[in-house]
Amino acid sequence: RCVRRAFLCGLDGLTQTNYEHRKQWLEDRVYTASTAFALDL
């Protein structure tokens, strides 16, 4: 859970909205950013 009760990943218990699809997107973005910032993941 992030600020303002906004869910980044997982299931929002209040609205029952599923945000599981964001996990893969976030992982892909981190790996893409790692090349620009010289991170070893």
Phi and psi restraints in degrees (range 20) as a CNS / XPLOR table:
assign (resid 1 and name C) (resid 2 and name N)
       (resid 2 and name CA) (resid 2 and name C) 1.0 -107.7 20.0 2
assign (resid 2 and name N) (resid 2 and name CA)
       (resid 2 and name C) (resid 3 and name N) 1.0 -163.5 20.0 2
assign (resid 2 and name C) (resid 3 and name N)
       (resid 3 and name CA) (resid 3 and name C) 1.0 -67.8 20.0 2
assign (resid 3 and name N) (resid 3 and name CA)
       (resid 3 and name C) (resid 4 and name N) 1.0 157.6 20.0 2
assign (resid 3 and name C) (resid 4 and name N)
       (resid 4 and name CA) (resid 4 and name C) 1.0 56.9 20.0 2
assign (resid 4 and name N) (resid 4 and name CA)
       (resid 4 and name C) (resid 5 and name N) 1.0 33.4 20.0 2
assign (resid 4 and name C) (resid 5 and name N)
       (resid 5 and name CA) (resid 5 and name C) 1.0 56.9 20.0 2
assign (resid 5 and name N) (resid 5 and name CA)
       (resid 5 and name C) (resid 6 and name N) 1.0 26.0 20.0 2
assign (resid 5 and name C) (resid 6 and name N)
       (resid 6 and name CA) (resid 6 and name C) 1.0 -90.3 20.0 2
assign (resid 6 and name N) (resid 6 and name CA)
       (resid 6 and name C) (resid 7 and name N) 1.0 125.6 20.0 2
assign (resid 6 and name C) (resid 7 and name N)
       (resid 7 and name CA) (resid 7 and name C) 1.0 -91.2 20.0 2
assign (resid 7 and name N) (resid 7 and name CA)
       (resid 7 and name C) (resid 8 and name N) 1.0 130.3 20.0 2
assign (resid 7 and name C) (resid 8 and name N)
       (resid 8 and name CA) (resid 8 and name C) 1.0 -83.9 20.0 2
assign (resid 8 and name N) (resid 8 and name CA)
       (resid 8 and name C) (resid 9 and name N) 1.0 -46.2 20.0 2
assign (resid 8 and name C) (resid 9 and name N)
       (resid 9 and name CA) (resid 9 and name C) 1.0 -139.3 20.0 2
assign (resid 9 and name N) (resid 9 and name CA)
       (resid 9 and name C) (resid 10 and name N) 1.0 160.0 20.0 2
assign (resid 9 and name C) (resid 10 and name N)
       (resid 10 and name CA) (resid 10 and name C) 1.0 91.1 20.0 2
assign (resid 10 and name N) (resid 10 and name CA)
       (resid 10 and name C) (resid 11 and name N) 1.0 -162.3 20.0 2
assign (resid 10 and name C) (resid 11 and name N)
       (resid 11 and name CA) (resid 11 and name C) 1.0 -105.3 20.0 2
assign (resid 11 and name N) (resid 11 and name CA)
       (resid 11 and name C) (resid 12 and name N) 1.0 127.5 20.0 2
assign (resid 11 and name C) (resid 12 and name N)
       (resid 12 and name CA) (resid 12 and name C) 1.0 -79.6 20.0 2
assign (resid 12 and name N) (resid 12 and name CA)
       (resid 12 and name C) (resid 13 and name N) 1.0 114.4 20.0 2
assign (resid 12 and name C) (resid 13 and name N)
       (resid 13 and name CA) (resid 13 and name C) 1.0 -66.8 20.0 2
assign (resid 13 and name N) (resid 13 and name CA)
       (resid 13 and name C) (resid 14 and name N) 1.0 -26.5 20.0 2
assign (resid 13 and name C) (resid 14 and name N)
       (resid 14 and name CA) (resid 14 and name C) 1.0 -78.3 20.0 2
assign (resid 14 and name N) (resid 14 and name CA)
       (resid 14 and name C) (resid 15 and name N) 1.0 -48.3 20.0 2
assign (resid 14 and name C) (resid 15 and name N)
       (resid 15 and name CA) (resid 15 and name C) 1.0 -99.5 20.0 2
assign (resid 15 and name N) (resid 15 and name CA)
       (resid 15 and name C) (resid 16 and name N) 1.0 -7.9 20.0 2
assign (resid 15 and name C) (resid 16 and name N)
       (resid 16 and name CA) (resid 16 and name C) 1.0 61.0 20.0 2
assign (resid 16 and name N) (resid 16 and name CA)
       (resid 16 and name C) (resid 17 and name N) 1.0 27.9 20.0 2
assign (resid 16 and name C) (resid 17 and name N)
       (resid 17 and name CA) (resid 17 and name C) 1.0 -89.0 20.0 2
assign (resid 17 and name N) (resid 17 and name CA)
       (resid 17 and name C) (resid 18 and name N) 1.0 134.0 20.0 2
assign (resid 17 and name C) (resid 18 and name N)
       (resid 18 and name CA) (resid 18 and name C) 1.0 -97.9 20.0 2
assign (resid 18 and name N) (resid 18 and name CA)
       (resid 18 and name C) (resid 19 and name N) 1.0 124.9 20.0 2
assign (resid 18 and name C) (resid 19 and name N)
       (resid 19 and name CA) (resid 19 and name C) 1.0 -115.3 20.0 2
assign (resid 19 and name N) (resid 19 and name CA)
       (resid 19 and name C) (resid 20 and name N) 1.0 25.6 20.0 2
assign (resid 19 and name C) (resid 20 and name N)
       (resid 20 and name CA) (resid 20 and name C) 1.0 -60.6 20.0 2
assign (resid 20 and name N) (resid 20 and name CA)
       (resid 20 and name C) (resid 21 and name N) 1.0 -29.9 20.0 2
assign (resid 20 and name C) (resid 21 and name N)
       (resid 21 and name CA) (resid 21 and name C) 1.0 -63.0 20.0 2
assign (resid 21 and name N) (resid 21 and name CA)
       (resid 21 and name C) (resid 22 and name N) 1.0 -19.7 20.0 2
assign (resid 21 and name C) (resid 22 and name N)
       (resid 22 and name CA) (resid 22 and name C) 1.0 -75.7 20.0 2
assign (resid 22 and name N) (resid 22 and name CA)
       (resid 22 and name C) (resid 23 and name N) 1.0 -19.6 20.0 2
assign (resid 22 and name C) (resid 23 and name N)
       (resid 23 and name CA) (resid 23 and name C) 1.0 -61.5 20.0 2
assign (resid 23 and name N) (resid 23 and name CA)
       (resid 23 and name C) (resid 24 and name N) 1.0 -48.2 20.0 2
assign (resid 23 and name C) (resid 24 and name N)
       (resid 24 and name CA) (resid 24 and name C) 1.0 -66.5 20.0 2
assign (resid 24 and name N) (resid 24 and name CA)
       (resid 24 and name C) (resid 25 and name N) 1.0 -39.6 20.0 2
assign (resid 24 and name C) (resid 25 and name N)
       (resid 25 and name CA) (resid 25 and name C) 1.0 -60.7 20.0 2
assign (resid 25 and name N) (resid 25 and name CA)
       (resid 25 and name C) (resid 26 and name N) 1.0 -44.3 20.0 2
assign (resid 25 and name C) (resid 26 and name N)
       (resid 26 and name CA) (resid 26 and name C) 1.0 -65.1 20.0 2
assign (resid 26 and name N) (resid 26 and name CA)
       (resid 26 and name C) (resid 27 and name N) 1.0 -41.8 20.0 2
assign (resid 26 and name C) (resid 27 and name N)
       (resid 27 and name CA) (resid 27 and name C) 1.0 -62.4 20.0 2
assign (resid 27 and name N) (resid 27 and name CA)
       (resid 27 and name C) (resid 28 and name N) 1.0 -43.0 20.0 2
assign (resid 27 and name C) (resid 28 and name N)
       (resid 28 and name CA) (resid 28 and name C) 1.0 -61.8 20.0 2
assign (resid 28 and name N) (resid 28 and name CA)
       (resid 28 and name C) (resid 29 and name N) 1.0 -41.1 20.0 2
assign (resid 28 and name C) (resid 29 and name N)
       (resid 29 and name CA) (resid 29 and name C) 1.0 -66.2 20.0 2
assign (resid 29 and name N) (resid 29 and name CA)
       (resid 29 and name C) (resid 30 and name N) 1.0 -37.9 20.0 2
assign (resid 29 and name C) (resid 30 and name N)
       (resid 30 and name CA) (resid 30 and name C) 1.0 -65.8 20.0 2
assign (resid 30 and name N) (resid 30 and name CA)
       (resid 30 and name C) (resid 31 and name N) 1.0 -43.2 20.0 2
assign (resid 30 and name C) (resid 31 and name N)
       (resid 31 and name CA) (resid 31 and name C) 1.0 -65.6 20.0 2
assign (resid 31 and name N) (resid 31 and name CA)
       (resid 31 and name C) (resid 32 and name N) 1.0 -37.3 20.0 2
assign (resid 31 and name C) (resid 32 and name N)
       (resid 32 and name CA) (resid 32 and name C) 1.0 -65.3 20.0 2
assign (resid 32 and name N) (resid 32 and name CA)
       (resid 32 and name C) (resid 33 and name N) 1.0 -44.2 20.0 2
assign (resid 32 and name C) (resid 33 and name N)
       (resid 33 and name CA) (resid 33 and name C) 1.0 -67.1 20.0 2
assign (resid 33 and name N) (resid 33 and name CA)
       (resid 33 and name C) (resid 34 and name N) 1.0 -29.1 20.0 2
assign (resid 33 and name C) (resid 34 and name N)
       (resid 34 and name CA) (resid 34 and name C) 1.0 -63.5 20.0 2
assign (resid 34 and name N) (resid 34 and name CA)
       (resid 34 and name C) (resid 35 and name N) 1.0 -29.8 20.0 2
assign (resid 34 and name C) (resid 35 and name N)
       (resid 35 and name CA) (resid 35 and name C) 1.0 -70.7 20.0 2
assign (resid 35 and name N) (resid 35 and name CA)
       (resid 35 and name C) (resid 36 and name N) 1.0 -33.7 20.0 2
assign (resid 35 and name C) (resid 36 and name N)
       (resid 36 and name CA) (resid 36 and name C) 1.0 -76.7 20.0 2
assign (resid 36 and name N) (resid 36 and name CA)
       (resid 36 and name C) (resid 37 and name N) 1.0 -29.1 20.0 2
assign (resid 36 and name C) (resid 37 and name N)
       (resid 37 and name CA) (resid 37 and name C) 1.0 -108.6 20.0 2
assign (resid 37 and name N) (resid 37 and name CA)
       (resid 37 and name C) (resid 38 and name N) 1.0 12.0 20.0 2
assign (resid 37 and name C) (resid 38 and name N)
       (resid 38 and name CA) (resid 38 and name C) 1.0 56.0 20.0 2
assign (resid 38 and name N) (resid 38 and name CA)
       (resid 38 and name C) (resid 39 and name N) 1.0 47.1 20.0 2
assign (resid 38 and name C) (resid 39 and name N)
       (resid 39 and name CA) (resid 39 and name C) 1.0 -98.7 20.0 2
assign (resid 39 and name N) (resid 39 and name CA)
       (resid 39 and name C) (resid 40 and name N) 1.0 146.1 20.0 2
assign (resid 39 and name C) (resid 40 and name N)
       (resid 40 and name CA) (resid 40 and name C) 1.0 -108.4 20.0 2
assign (resid 40 and name N) (resid 40 and name CA)
       (resid 40 and name C) (resid 41 and name N) 1.0 109.3 20.0 2
